[in-house]
Structure formats: C-alpha cells, structure tokens
C-alpha cells in the first residue's frame, strides 16, 4: 500500500468555513435633513436672496430657460 492511499481524502476535499459570531444588530442610521444643524448664512447672501425674491428673479430665469426644453418636459 502506498502512503498516499492512507491519506484521508475527506480532510482535503471538504470545505471548511469559519463560523460567524452572532452580534447585536445596530439600529438603522437615518437622519432627516430637518434634523441636521444649519449654519448661519453670510449676511451678503441673505440680503442677495431677499433681493432676488423681491424681484422674482427665479421666475424670470425659469421663463427664459423654459423655451429650450423639449416638448412635454416640464
């Protein structure tokens, strides 16, 4: 009998895997944007936004750009 015939083939052919430890599940991390802290805006940009709103700048720009949209796209 040859020495290779005495080797346990199951030892070399069976897949052996490491077990996984059961751990406590962490709670889902979900933060809504309203819960995030806000920083104080610079006075320049606060005043700029106020002026743009008073003069309906957003409506003007949207009106100027709308004509380039394909038909059916809002």
HELIX and SHEET records of a PDB file:
HELIX    1   1 UNK A    3  UNK A    6  5                                   4    
HELIX    2   2 UNK A    9  UNK A   13  1                                   5    
HELIX    3   3 UNK A   33  UNK A   35  5                                   3    
HELIX    4   4 UNK A   43  UNK A   54  1                                  12    
HELIX    5   5 UNK A   57  UNK A   66  1                                  10    
END                                                                             
